[in-house]
Amino acid sequence: MKNTNMKHRRRKVVRKKQCRLCENKIYEIDFKDIDLLKRFQTEGGKILPRRITGNCFVHQKKLAAAIKRARILAFIL
């Protein structure tokens, strides 16, 4: 007999992630806005990738540059 659980298993509906910055119409990312930058970092300080955050290409590039600037100026550790 085959596994009967296969019939009752539900598929997870995967929605395409929308860029939160585009939704909120944030076009410029300020490196002094620490609360915004911390949302897109791990606890260890690494920048989260696009596939996890759902950012568009343009905002991910601007976000990475802002995080790196904030690190240099020691706003973020």
N, C-alpha and C positions, 0 to 999 in steps of 0.2 A: 504494500500500500504506500502511496505517496503521502507526503505531508499535507494534511487537511488544512493547515493554517494558511496555506497559500491562497485559498479561495476567499478567506475573510480578511486578508491583509488590505489595508487601505493605502492608496497612494497619496503621497504628500503633494499638495498643489504648490508649485513653485512659481511665485510671482516675480517678474522682473523688478529689480530694485531701482527706485527712482533716486536721482541725485537730490539730497535734502537741500543742498545749497541752491540748486536751480529752482526747486519748489518754493523756497522762501525768497527768491530773487536777490540772493547775495552774490554780487558780481566781483567785489573786491574783498580779499581776505587780509585782514590786518594782523601782523605778527604780534601785536600787543594784546589781542583778544585771546587771552589764555584759556578761558572756558571753552571757546569754540575749538581751539587747537587740541585740548586734552581729550575731547570726544573722539578724535581720530587717531589716538595713540593707545598703545598697550600700557599696562602698569609699568612695564620696564622701560618705556619711552620710545619704543619702536613705532614707526608710522604704519598704520593699518593699510593693507592693499585695497585696490579698487573693488575687487571681487567680494570683499567682505563689507566694505562701507557702502558700495553702490554709487560712489561718486562718478561723475562724468570725467573724461580725460582732462579737460581744461581745468576744472576745479581741483582734481587730484594733483596736478602739476603745481598750481598756485598754493595749495595746502602744504605740499612737501617743501616748497621754497620758504613759506612762512614759518613752518616748524623749524627748519634749519636755521633761519635767522634768529628765531626766539631762543634756540639752543645756544647760539654764539653769544648772544647778549645775556644769557643766564636767566631768562624769564621762565624757561622750562628746563627741568633737569632730566 
